[in-house]
Amino acid sequence: MGYATKANRSLSSKTIIKLLSLIEREARAEASLVAREYWKVGAAVAIAVCASLRGPEALLLDLAGLRLNIDKGRNGLLPSNPLKVGIDLSEAPHVLIVLLGLFKGETGVHNHMLALASTTMSGIPLRWWLEKLIAIREEEGCVRGPAFGHVDGSVASLHEYDGILHHFLSMIQVDNPELISKEDDVQANYSFFRTFRKTSEARARAAGLDASVQNAMNRWRTIENAKGGRPRFNMIEHYSNARDLMPVTWRYSYVQ
């Protein structure tokens, strides 16, 4: 899954919302084969922004783990002041993502579960996109393996997702130059590799999140594995750990 790129730029929250809206609109108008790829890219954008993931990390989303945990957190109640330090967020509306694979500095195969806000402050409906992703993969006869994959079970590539991303960003550039300047080189400056991670980081800073929360979110693998490699826990243990980390992961995703 190697990938080389120049430094990517971030996108504003308004541009992300416009991008997701445009993907949804075009997916509903396209034939099923093309539409399914559009839906997948929309879900990949949503998860990359909300979880502050680089492109290769987003593609590690595990379909079986996502399906197994999709109902958890669905009926949560939003606290009156969710960003207040010390507020109990364990019962806030959330959706669980499960990443499966090798990460830098680790050995063996691990599951990484993150509890993220179902809907963000700017209006990204993360749960809706992930439930749509599950439905699309079911249409393809896939219930396990890479969530962002093909009918044959192979994982998608950043290159193909970037092609779709650039298509939609170019549409925004033409119709909404106040969001993406017409002088901006879309293909050179934006990609799944770092654009959405940078977008997420910029939004967290603008929202005034404490630096410790920002740093912790971007080092969630270190938090989960403070002592290095860990055993392969069952899903109940993963869920318990994910809920313990919600003061970081939920709050960070909520401000996106």
CYANA upper distance limits for C-alpha pairs under 8 A (distance plus 0.5 A):
  1 MET  CA     56 PRO  CA      7.20
  1 MET  CA    157 SER  CA      7.66
  1 MET  CA    158 LEU  CA      8.42
  3 TYR  CA    158 LEU  CA      8.23
  3 TYR  CA    193 PHE  CA      8.06
  5 THR  CA    193 PHE  CA      8.01
  6 LYS  CA    188 ALA  CA      7.92
  6 LYS  CA    189 ASN  CA      7.98
  7 ALA  CA    189 ASN  CA      7.64
  7 ALA  CA    194 ARG  CA      8.11
  8 ASN  CA    188 ALA  CA      8.34
  8 ASN  CA    189 ASN  CA      5.53
  8 ASN  CA    190 TYR  CA      5.73
  8 ASN  CA    191 SER  CA      7.10
  8 ASN  CA    193 PHE  CA      8.26
  8 ASN  CA    194 ARG  CA      6.18
  8 ASN  CA    195 THR  CA      5.74
  8 ASN  CA    198 LYS  CA      8.36
  9 ARG  CA    189 ASN  CA      6.13
  9 ARG  CA    190 TYR  CA      6.34
  9 ARG  CA    194 ARG  CA      8.24
  9 ARG  CA    195 THR  CA      5.97
  9 ARG  CA    198 LYS  CA      7.51
  9 ARG  CA    199 THR  CA      8.38
 10 SER  CA    190 TYR  CA      7.99
 10 SER  CA    195 THR  CA      5.42
 10 SER  CA    196 PHE  CA      6.95
 10 SER  CA    197 ARG  CA      8.37
 10 SER  CA    198 LYS  CA      5.67
 10 SER  CA    199 THR  CA      4.93
 10 SER  CA    202 ALA  CA      8.08
 11 LEU  CA     15 THR  CA      6.57
 11 LEU  CA     16 ILE  CA      7.14
 11 LEU  CA    195 THR  CA      7.63
 11 LEU  CA    196 PHE  CA      7.96
 11 LEU  CA    199 THR  CA      5.98
 12 SER  CA     16 ILE  CA      6.89
 12 SER  CA    179 LEU  CA      8.15
 12 SER  CA    199 THR  CA      7.37
 13 SER  CA     17 ILE  CA      6.76
 13 SER  CA    122 SER  CA      7.18
 13 SER  CA    199 THR  CA      8.43
 13 SER  CA    203 ARG  CA      8.03
 13 SER  CA    256 GLN  CA      7.80
 14 LYS  CA     18 LYS  CA      6.61
 14 LYS  CA    122 SER  CA      8.41
 14 LYS  CA    179 LEU  CA      7.99
 15 THR  CA     19 LEU  CA      6.44
 15 THR  CA    179 LEU  CA      6.38
 15 THR  CA    180 ILE  CA      8.34
 16 ILE  CA     20 LEU  CA      6.70
 17 ILE  CA     21 SER  CA      6.62
 17 ILE  CA    122 SER  CA      8.18
 17 ILE  CA    123 GLY  CA      7.68
 17 ILE  CA    124 ILE  CA      7.13
 18 LYS  CA     22 LEU  CA      6.53
 18 LYS  CA    172 ILE  CA      8.29
 19 LEU  CA     23 ILE  CA      6.66
 19 LEU  CA    168 PHE  CA      7.31
 19 LEU  CA    169 LEU  CA      7.58
 19 LEU  CA    172 ILE  CA      7.95
 20 LEU  CA     24 GLU  CA      6.69
 20 LEU  CA     42 GLY  CA      6.38
 20 LEU  CA     45 VAL  CA      8.32
 20 LEU  CA     46 ALA  CA      8.42
 21 SER  CA     25 ARG  CA      6.68
 22 LEU  CA     26 GLU  CA      6.63
 22 LEU  CA    168 PHE  CA      7.78
 23 ILE  CA     27 ALA  CA      6.41
 23 ILE  CA     38 TYR  CA      6.75
 23 ILE  CA     39 TRP  CA      7.68
 23 ILE  CA     42 GLY  CA      6.78
 23 ILE  CA    168 PHE  CA      7.67
 24 GLU  CA     28 ARG  CA      6.76
 24 GLU  CA     38 TYR  CA      8.20
 24 GLU  CA     39 TRP  CA      7.52
 24 GLU  CA     42 GLY  CA      8.02
 25 ARG  CA     29 ALA  CA      7.11
 26 GLU  CA     30 GLU  CA      6.70
 26 GLU  CA     35 ALA  CA      8.09
 26 GLU  CA     38 TYR  CA      8.36
 27 ALA  CA     31 ALA  CA      8.48
 27 ALA  CA     34 VAL  CA      7.95
 27 ALA  CA     35 ALA  CA      4.88
 27 ALA  CA     36 ARG  CA      7.84
 27 ALA  CA     38 TYR  CA      6.22
 27 ALA  CA     39 TRP  CA      7.01
 28 ARG  CA     35 ALA  CA      7.32
 29 ALA  CA     35 ALA  CA      8.28
 30 GLU  CA     34 VAL  CA      6.74
 30 GLU  CA     35 ALA  CA      5.79
 31 ALA  CA     35 ALA  CA      6.37
 32 SER  CA     36 ARG  CA      6.43
 33 LEU  CA     37 GLU  CA      7.47
 34 VAL  CA     38 TYR  CA      6.95
 35 ALA  CA     39 TRP  CA      6.69
 36 ARG  CA     40 LYS  CA      6.79
 36 ARG  CA    136 ILE  CA      6.64
 37 GLU  CA     41 VAL  CA      6.77
 38 TYR  CA     42 GLY  CA      6.73
 38 TYR  CA    164 ILE  CA      7.86
 39 TRP  CA     43 ALA  CA      6.79
 39 TRP  CA    129 TRP  CA      8.37
 39 TRP  CA    132 LYS  CA      7.80
 39 TRP  CA    133 LEU  CA      7.16
 39 TRP  CA    136 ILE  CA      8.09
 40 LYS  CA     44 ALA  CA      6.64
 40 LYS  CA    133 LEU  CA      6.53
 40 LYS  CA    136 ILE  CA      8.43
 40 LYS  CA    148 PHE  CA      6.95
 41 VAL  CA     45 VAL  CA      6.67
 41 VAL  CA    161 TYR  CA      6.78
 41 VAL  CA    164 ILE  CA      7.90
 41 VAL  CA    165 LEU  CA      7.94
 42 GLY  CA     46 ALA  CA      6.81
 42 GLY  CA    129 TRP  CA      7.61
 43 ALA  CA     47 ILE  CA      6.67
 43 ALA  CA    126 LEU  CA      8.11
 43 ALA  CA    129 TRP  CA      5.56
 43 ALA  CA    130 LEU  CA      6.53
 43 ALA  CA    132 LYS  CA      8.42
 43 ALA  CA    133 LEU  CA      7.00
 44 ALA  CA     48 ALA  CA      6.46
 44 ALA  CA     58 ALA  CA      7.08
 44 ALA  CA     59 LEU  CA      8.23
 44 ALA  CA    148 PHE  CA      8.19
 45 VAL  CA     49 VAL  CA      6.70
 45 VAL  CA    192 PHE  CA      8.41
 45 VAL  CA    196 PHE  CA      7.62
 46 ALA  CA     50 CYS  CA      6.60
 46 ALA  CA    124 ILE  CA      7.37
 46 ALA  CA    125 PRO  CA      8.38
 46 ALA  CA    126 LEU  CA      6.39
 46 ALA  CA    129 TRP  CA      7.70
 47 ILE  CA     51 ALA  CA      6.24
 47 ILE  CA     52 SER  CA      8.36
 47 ILE  CA     53 LEU  CA      8.07
 47 ILE  CA     58 ALA  CA      7.45
 47 ILE  CA    126 LEU  CA      7.32
 48 ALA  CA     52 SER  CA      5.99
 48 ALA  CA     53 LEU  CA      5.16
 48 ALA  CA     54 ARG  CA      7.18
 48 ALA  CA     55 GLY  CA      7.58
 48 ALA  CA     58 ALA  CA      6.38
 48 ALA  CA    196 PHE  CA      6.26
 48 ALA  CA    197 ARG  CA      7.07
 49 VAL  CA     53 LEU  CA      7.29
 49 VAL  CA    196 PHE  CA      5.56
 49 VAL  CA    197 ARG  CA      6.64
 49 VAL  CA    199 THR  CA      7.17
 49 VAL  CA    200 SER  CA      5.67
 49 VAL  CA    253 SER  CA      8.35
 49 VAL  CA    256 GLN  CA      7.63
 50 CYS  CA    116 LEU  CA      7.70
 50 CYS  CA    120 THR  CA      8.42
 50 CYS  CA    126 LEU  CA      8.15
 50 CYS  CA    200 SER  CA      7.30
 50 CYS  CA    252 TYR  CA      8.09
 50 CYS  CA    253 SER  CA      5.07
 50 CYS  CA    254 TYR  CA      8.04
 50 CYS  CA    256 GLN  CA      6.70
 51 ALA  CA    114 LEU  CA      8.46
 51 ALA  CA    116 LEU  CA      7.70
 51 ALA  CA    200 SER  CA      8.35
 51 ALA  CA    249 THR  CA      7.97
 51 ALA  CA    252 TYR  CA      8.39
 51 ALA  CA    253 SER  CA      6.62
 52 SER  CA    196 PHE  CA      7.41
 52 SER  CA    197 ARG  CA      5.15
 52 SER  CA    198 LYS  CA      8.26
 52 SER  CA    200 SER  CA      5.93
 52 SER  CA    201 GLU  CA      7.54
 52 SER  CA    217 MET  CA      8.12
 52 SER  CA    218 ASN  CA      7.35
 53 LEU  CA     57 GLU  CA      6.28
 53 LEU  CA     58 ALA  CA      6.36
 53 LEU  CA    196 PHE  CA      7.63
 53 LEU  CA    197 ARG  CA      5.81
 54 ARG  CA     58 ALA  CA      6.91
 54 ARG  CA    192 PHE  CA      7.34
 54 ARG  CA    193 PHE  CA      5.78
 54 ARG  CA    194 ARG  CA      5.86
 54 ARG  CA    195 THR  CA      8.48
 54 ARG  CA    196 PHE  CA      7.55
 54 ARG  CA    197 ARG  CA      6.07
 55 GLY  CA     59 LEU  CA      7.03
 55 GLY  CA    158 LEU  CA      7.24
 55 GLY  CA    192 PHE  CA      5.21
 55 GLY  CA    193 PHE  CA      4.79
 55 GLY  CA    194 ARG  CA      7.13
 56 PRO  CA     60 LEU  CA      7.40
 56 PRO  CA    158 LEU  CA      7.77
 56 PRO  CA    193 PHE  CA      7.34
 57 GLU  CA     61 LEU  CA      8.17
 57 GLU  CA     99 LEU  CA      8.22
 58 ALA  CA     99 LEU  CA      8.32
 59 LEU  CA    146 PRO  CA      7.76
 59 LEU  CA    147 ALA  CA      8.01
 59 LEU  CA    148 PHE  CA      6.38
 59 LEU  CA    155 VAL  CA      7.83
 59 LEU  CA    156 ALA  CA      7.74
 59 LEU  CA    157 SER  CA      8.49
 60 LEU  CA     99 LEU  CA      5.66
 60 LEU  CA    100 LEU  CA      6.05
 60 LEU  CA    101 GLY  CA      6.96
 60 LEU  CA    146 PRO  CA      7.06
 60 LEU  CA    147 ALA  CA      8.21
 60 LEU  CA    148 PHE  CA      8.36
 61 LEU  CA     66 LEU  CA      8.20
 61 LEU  CA     97 ILE  CA      7.45
 61 LEU  CA     98 VAL  CA      6.31
 61 LEU  CA     99 LEU  CA      4.98
 61 LEU  CA    100 LEU  CA      6.89
 61 LEU  CA    146 PRO  CA      6.64
 61 LEU  CA    147 ALA  CA      6.03
 61 LEU  CA    148 PHE  CA      7.50
 62 ASP  CA     66 LEU  CA      6.62
 62 ASP  CA     97 ILE  CA      8.32
 62 ASP  CA     98 VAL  CA      6.09
 62 ASP  CA     99 LEU  CA      5.96
 62 ASP  CA    100 LEU  CA      6.24
 62 ASP  CA    144 ARG  CA      7.66
 62 ASP  CA    145 GLY  CA      6.56
 62 ASP  CA    146 PRO  CA      5.67
 62 ASP  CA    147 ALA  CA      5.89
 63 LEU  CA     67 ARG  CA      6.62
 63 LEU  CA    134 ILE  CA      7.96
 63 LEU  CA    143 VAL  CA      6.79
 63 LEU  CA    144 ARG  CA      5.41
 63 LEU  CA    145 GLY  CA      6.12
 63 LEU  CA    146 PRO  CA      6.12
 63 LEU  CA    147 ALA  CA      4.81
 64 ALA  CA     68 LEU  CA      6.56
 64 ALA  CA    143 VAL  CA      6.47
 64 ALA  CA    144 ARG  CA      4.91
 64 ALA  CA    145 GLY  CA      7.15
 65 GLY  CA     69 ASN  CA      6.81
 65 GLY  CA     97 ILE  CA      7.90
 65 GLY  CA     98 VAL  CA      6.03
 65 GLY  CA    144 ARG  CA      8.49
 66 LEU  CA     70 ILE  CA      6.24
 66 LEU  CA     96 LEU  CA      7.35
 66 LEU  CA     97 ILE  CA      6.18
 66 LEU  CA     98 VAL  CA      6.44
 67 ARG  CA    134 ILE  CA      7.45
 67 ARG  CA    143 VAL  CA      8.20
 69 ASN  CA     95 VAL  CA      8.47
 69 ASN  CA     96 LEU  CA      6.76
 69 ASN  CA     97 ILE  CA      8.44
 70 ILE  CA     74 ARG  CA      8.27
 70 ILE  CA     95 VAL  CA      6.95
 70 ILE  CA     96 LEU  CA      6.98
 70 ILE  CA    131 GLU  CA      8.08
 71 ASP  CA     95 VAL  CA      8.30
 72 LYS  CA     94 HIS  CA      8.01
 72 LYS  CA     95 VAL  CA      7.21
 72 LYS  CA     96 LEU  CA      7.76
 73 GLY  CA     91 GLU  CA      7.56
 73 GLY  CA     92 ALA  CA      7.62
 73 GLY  CA     93 PRO  CA      5.73
 73 GLY  CA     94 HIS  CA      5.18
 73 GLY  CA     95 VAL  CA      6.33
 73 GLY  CA     96 LEU  CA      8.36
 74 ARG  CA     93 PRO  CA      6.37
 74 ARG  CA     94 HIS  CA      6.85
 74 ARG  CA     95 VAL  CA      7.42
 74 ARG  CA    118 SER  CA      8.26
 75 ASN  CA     93 PRO  CA      6.70
 76 GLY  CA     91 GLU  CA      5.70
 76 GLY  CA     92 ALA  CA      5.21
 76 GLY  CA     93 PRO  CA      4.45
 76 GLY  CA     94 HIS  CA      7.46
 77 LEU  CA     91 GLU  CA      6.75
 77 LEU  CA     92 ALA  CA      5.50
 77 LEU  CA     93 PRO  CA      6.26
 78 LEU  CA     82 PRO  CA      7.43
 78 LEU  CA     91 GLU  CA      8.28
 78 LEU  CA     92 ALA  CA      5.47
 78 LEU  CA     93 PRO  CA      6.75
 79 PRO  CA     87 ILE  CA      8.34
 79 PRO  CA     89 LEU  CA      7.98
 79 PRO  CA     92 ALA  CA      7.32
 81 ASN  CA     87 ILE  CA      8.19
 82 PRO  CA     87 ILE  CA      6.98
 82 PRO  CA     89 LEU  CA      7.70
 82 PRO  CA    251 ARG  CA      7.98
 83 LEU  CA     87 ILE  CA      7.94
 83 LEU  CA    251 ARG  CA      6.96
 86 GLY  CA    247 PRO  CA      8.45
 88 ASP  CA    247 PRO  CA      8.20
 89 LEU  CA    246 MET  CA      6.84
 89 LEU  CA    247 PRO  CA      6.86
 89 LEU  CA    250 TRP  CA      8.09
 90 SER  CA    243 ARG  CA      6.24
 90 SER  CA    244 ASP  CA      8.01
 90 SER  CA    246 MET  CA      7.02
 92 ALA  CA    117 ALA  CA      8.17
 93 PRO  CA    117 ALA  CA      6.65
 93 PRO  CA    118 SER  CA      6.15
 94 HIS  CA    115 ALA  CA      6.55
 94 HIS  CA    116 LEU  CA      5.77
 94 HIS  CA    117 ALA  CA      5.00
 94 HIS  CA    118 SER  CA      5.07
 94 HIS  CA    127 ARG  CA      8.30
 94 HIS  CA    250 TRP  CA      7.89
 95 VAL  CA    115 ALA  CA      6.23
 95 VAL  CA    116 LEU  CA      5.93
 95 VAL  CA    117 ALA  CA      6.82
 95 VAL  CA    118 SER  CA      5.95
 95 VAL  CA    126 LEU  CA      8.29
 95 VAL  CA    127 ARG  CA      6.47
 96 LEU  CA    113 MET  CA      7.10
 96 LEU  CA    114 LEU  CA      6.14
 96 LEU  CA    115 ALA  CA      5.16
 96 LEU  CA    116 LEU  CA      6.80
 97 ILE  CA    113 MET  CA      6.08
 97 ILE  CA    114 LEU  CA      5.91
 97 ILE  CA    115 ALA  CA      7.19
 97 ILE  CA    116 LEU  CA      8.23
 98 VAL  CA    111 ASN  CA      6.89
 98 VAL  CA    112 HIS  CA      6.01
 98 VAL  CA    113 MET  CA      4.95
 98 VAL  CA    114 LEU  CA      7.14
 99 LEU  CA    111 ASN  CA      6.22
 99 LEU  CA    112 HIS  CA      5.50
 99 LEU  CA    113 MET  CA      6.87
100 LEU  CA    109 VAL  CA      7.68
100 LEU  CA    110 HIS  CA      6.42
100 LEU  CA    111 ASN  CA      5.32
100 LEU  CA    112 HIS  CA      6.93
101 GLY  CA    109 VAL  CA      5.94
101 GLY  CA    110 HIS  CA      6.32
101 GLY  CA    111 ASN  CA      7.46
102 LEU  CA    106 GLU  CA      6.98
102 LEU  CA    107 THR  CA      7.34
102 LEU  CA    108 GLY  CA      7.28
102 LEU  CA    109 VAL  CA      6.33
102 LEU  CA    110 HIS  CA      7.32
103 PHE  CA    107 THR  CA      8.43
106 GLU  CA    228 GLY  CA      7.59
106 GLU  CA    229 GLY  CA      6.55
107 THR  CA    229 GLY  CA      7.05
108 GLY  CA    229 GLY  CA      8.35
109 VAL  CA    232 ARG  CA      8.28
110 HIS  CA    230 ARG  CA      8.46
110 HIS  CA    231 PRO  CA      8.47
110 HIS  CA    232 ARG  CA      6.66
111 ASN  CA    232 ARG  CA      7.69
111 ASN  CA    238 HIS  CA      8.44
112 HIS  CA    221 ARG  CA      8.18
112 HIS  CA    224 GLU  CA      8.42
112 HIS  CA    238 HIS  CA      8.12
113 MET  CA    238 HIS  CA      6.73
113 MET  CA    239 TYR  CA      7.53
113 MET  CA    242 ALA  CA      6.39
114 LEU  CA    242 ALA  CA      5.89
114 LEU  CA    245 LEU  CA      8.41
114 LEU  CA    249 THR  CA      7.24
115 ALA  CA    242 ALA  CA      6.13
115 ALA  CA    243 ARG  CA      7.03
115 ALA  CA    245 LEU  CA      8.21
115 ALA  CA    246 MET  CA      6.63
115 ALA  CA    249 THR  CA      6.73
115 ALA  CA    250 TRP  CA      6.54
116 LEU  CA    246 MET  CA      7.99
116 LEU  CA    249 THR  CA      6.40
116 LEU  CA    250 TRP  CA      5.03
116 LEU  CA    251 ARG  CA      8.43
116 LEU  CA    253 SER  CA      6.25
116 LEU  CA    254 TYR  CA      7.89
117 ALA  CA    126 LEU  CA      7.94
117 ALA  CA    250 TRP  CA      5.69
117 ALA  CA    251 ARG  CA      7.96
117 ALA  CA    253 SER  CA      6.27
117 ALA  CA    254 TYR  CA      5.73
118 SER  CA    125 PRO  CA      6.82
118 SER  CA    126 LEU  CA      5.91
118 SER  CA    127 ARG  CA      5.44
118 SER  CA    128 TRP  CA      8.47
119 THR  CA    123 GLY  CA      6.61
119 THR  CA    124 ILE  CA      6.01
119 THR  CA    125 PRO  CA      4.98
119 THR  CA    126 LEU  CA      6.11
119 THR  CA    127 ARG  CA      7.39
119 THR  CA    254 TYR  CA      7.37
120 THR  CA    124 ILE  CA      5.68
120 THR  CA    125 PRO  CA      7.22
120 THR  CA    126 LEU  CA      8.08
120 THR  CA    253 SER  CA      7.08
120 THR  CA    254 TYR  CA      4.88
120 THR  CA    255 VAL  CA      6.50
120 THR  CA    256 GLN  CA      6.10
121 MET  CA    254 TYR  CA      6.27
121 MET  CA    255 VAL  CA      5.86
121 MET  CA    256 GLN  CA      6.67
122 SER  CA    255 VAL  CA      7.83
122 SER  CA    256 GLN  CA      6.66
124 ILE  CA    256 GLN  CA      8.16
125 PRO  CA    129 TRP  CA      6.95
126 LEU  CA    130 LEU  CA      6.77
127 ARG  CA    131 GLU  CA      6.57
128 TRP  CA    132 LYS  CA      6.62
129 TRP  CA    133 LEU  CA      6.64
130 LEU  CA    134 ILE  CA      6.80
131 GLU  CA    135 ALA  CA      6.86
132 LYS  CA    136 ILE  CA      6.67
133 LEU  CA    137 ARG  CA      6.69
133 LEU  CA    147 ALA  CA      8.07
134 ILE  CA    138 GLU  CA      6.68
134 ILE  CA    143 VAL  CA      8.43
134 ILE  CA    147 ALA  CA      8.25
135 ALA  CA    139 GLU  CA      6.87
136 ILE  CA    140 GLU  CA      7.11
137 ARG  CA    141 GLY  CA      6.87
137 ARG  CA    142 CYS  CA      5.69
137 ARG  CA    143 VAL  CA      7.30
137 ARG  CA    147 ALA  CA      7.87
138 GLU  CA    142 CYS  CA      5.78
138 GLU  CA    143 VAL  CA      6.71
140 GLU  CA    151 VAL  CA      6.17
141 GLY  CA    151 VAL  CA      7.63
142 CYS  CA    151 VAL  CA      7.34
142 CYS  CA    153 GLY  CA      7.98
145 GLY  CA    149 GLY  CA      8.35
145 GLY  CA    153 GLY  CA      6.84
146 PRO  CA    153 GLY  CA      7.49
146 PRO  CA    154 SER  CA      7.71
146 PRO  CA    155 VAL  CA      6.16
147 ALA  CA    155 VAL  CA      8.43
148 PHE  CA    155 VAL  CA      6.58
148 PHE  CA    156 ALA  CA      6.25
149 GLY  CA    153 GLY  CA      6.61
149 GLY  CA    154 SER  CA      5.97
149 GLY  CA    155 VAL  CA      4.61
149 GLY  CA    156 ALA  CA      5.17
150 HIS  CA    154 SER  CA      5.97
150 HIS  CA    155 VAL  CA      6.85
150 HIS  CA    156 ALA  CA      7.07
156 ALA  CA    160 GLU  CA      7.75
156 ALA  CA    161 TYR  CA      8.13
157 SER  CA    161 TYR  CA      7.04
158 LEU  CA    162 ASP  CA      6.34
158 LEU  CA    192 PHE  CA      7.09
158 LEU  CA    193 PHE  CA      7.90
159 HIS  CA    163 GLY  CA      6.85
160 GLU  CA    164 ILE  CA      7.22
161 TYR  CA    165 LEU  CA      6.62
161 TYR  CA    192 PHE  CA      8.00
162 ASP  CA    166 HIS  CA      6.47
162 ASP  CA    191 SER  CA      6.24
162 ASP  CA    192 PHE  CA      6.76
163 GLY  CA    167 HIS  CA      6.83
164 ILE  CA    168 PHE  CA      7.04
165 LEU  CA    169 LEU  CA      6.65
165 LEU  CA    191 SER  CA      7.94
166 HIS  CA    170 SER  CA      6.42
166 HIS  CA    186 VAL  CA      6.89
166 HIS  CA    187 GLN  CA      6.56
166 HIS  CA    190 TYR  CA      8.19
166 HIS  CA    191 SER  CA      8.34
167 HIS  CA    171 MET  CA      7.02
168 PHE  CA    172 ILE  CA      6.89
169 LEU  CA    173 GLN  CA      6.60
169 LEU  CA    180 ILE  CA      8.34
169 LEU  CA    186 VAL  CA      7.35
170 SER  CA    174 VAL  CA      6.88
170 SER  CA    186 VAL  CA      7.24
171 MET  CA    175 ASP  CA      6.72
172 ILE  CA    176 ASN  CA      5.64
172 ILE  CA    177 PRO  CA      7.52
172 ILE  CA    179 LEU  CA      7.83
172 ILE  CA    180 ILE  CA      7.29
173 GLN  CA    177 PRO  CA      5.46
173 GLN  CA    179 LEU  CA      7.56
173 GLN  CA    180 ILE  CA      5.44
173 GLN  CA    181 SER  CA      6.71
173 GLN  CA    182 LYS  CA      6.31
174 VAL  CA    182 LYS  CA      7.49
176 ASN  CA    180 ILE  CA      7.23
177 PRO  CA    181 SER  CA      5.31
177 PRO  CA    182 LYS  CA      6.40
180 ILE  CA    184 ASP  CA      7.28
184 ASP  CA    189 ASN  CA      8.15
185 ASP  CA    189 ASN  CA      6.42
186 VAL  CA    190 TYR  CA      6.26
187 GLN  CA    191 SER  CA      7.93
190 TYR  CA    194 ARG  CA      8.34
190 TYR  CA    195 THR  CA      6.15
191 SER  CA    195 THR  CA      6.06
192 PHE  CA    196 PHE  CA      6.97
194 ARG  CA    198 LYS  CA      6.57
195 THR  CA    199 THR  CA      6.56
196 PHE  CA    200 SER  CA      6.52
197 ARG  CA    201 GLU  CA      6.76
198 LYS  CA    202 ALA  CA      6.57
199 THR  CA    203 ARG  CA      6.73
200 SER  CA    204 ALA  CA      6.75
200 SER  CA    256 GLN  CA      6.90
201 GLU  CA    205 ARG  CA      6.84
201 GLU  CA    214 GLN  CA      7.92
202 ALA  CA    206 ALA  CA      6.71
203 ARG  CA    207 ALA  CA      6.60
203 ARG  CA    255 VAL  CA      7.56
203 ARG  CA    256 GLN  CA      6.36
204 ALA  CA    208 GLY  CA      6.98
204 ALA  CA    209 LEU  CA      6.24
204 ALA  CA    214 GLN  CA      7.38
204 ALA  CA    252 TYR  CA      7.15
204 ALA  CA    255 VAL  CA      6.94
204 ALA  CA    256 GLN  CA      7.39
205 ARG  CA    209 LEU  CA      6.52
205 ARG  CA    214 GLN  CA      8.42
207 ALA  CA    255 VAL  CA      6.97
209 LEU  CA    213 VAL  CA      7.00
209 LEU  CA    214 GLN  CA      7.23
209 LEU  CA    252 TYR  CA      8.19
210 ASP  CA    214 GLN  CA      7.11
211 ALA  CA    215 ASN  CA      6.51
212 SER  CA    216 ALA  CA      6.41
213 VAL  CA    217 MET  CA      6.59
213 VAL  CA    248 VAL  CA      6.20
213 VAL  CA    252 TYR  CA      7.78
214 GLN  CA    218 ASN  CA      6.89
214 GLN  CA    252 TYR  CA      7.69
215 ASN  CA    219 ARG  CA      6.74
216 ALA  CA    220 TRP  CA      6.38
216 ALA  CA    223 ILE  CA      7.73
216 ALA  CA    248 VAL  CA      7.43
217 MET  CA    248 VAL  CA      6.68
217 MET  CA    249 THR  CA      6.63
217 MET  CA    252 TYR  CA      7.57
219 ARG  CA    223 ILE  CA      6.99
220 TRP  CA    224 GLU  CA      6.63
221 ARG  CA    225 ASN  CA      6.55
222 THR  CA    226 ALA  CA      5.91
222 THR  CA    228 GLY  CA      8.38
224 GLU  CA    241 ASN  CA      8.43
225 ASN  CA    229 GLY  CA      6.79
225 ASN  CA    230 ARG  CA      7.05
233 PHE  CA    237 GLU  CA      6.43
233 PHE  CA    238 HIS  CA      6.85
234 ASN  CA    238 HIS  CA      6.85
235 MET  CA    239 TYR  CA      6.50
236 ILE  CA    240 SER  CA      6.80
237 GLU  CA    241 ASN  CA      6.78
238 HIS  CA    242 ALA  CA      6.63
239 TYR  CA    243 ARG  CA      6.68
240 SER  CA    244 ASP  CA      6.84
241 ASN  CA    245 LEU  CA      6.97
242 ALA  CA    246 MET  CA      6.95
245 LEU  CA    249 THR  CA      6.63
245 LEU  CA    250 TRP  CA      8.48
246 MET  CA    250 TRP  CA      5.30
246 MET  CA    251 ARG  CA      7.52
247 PRO  CA    251 ARG  CA      6.40
248 VAL  CA    252 TYR  CA      6.50
249 THR  CA    253 SER  CA      6.65
250 TRP  CA    254 TYR  CA      6.44
251 ARG  CA    255 VAL  CA      7.06
252 TYR  CA    256 GLN  CA      7.67
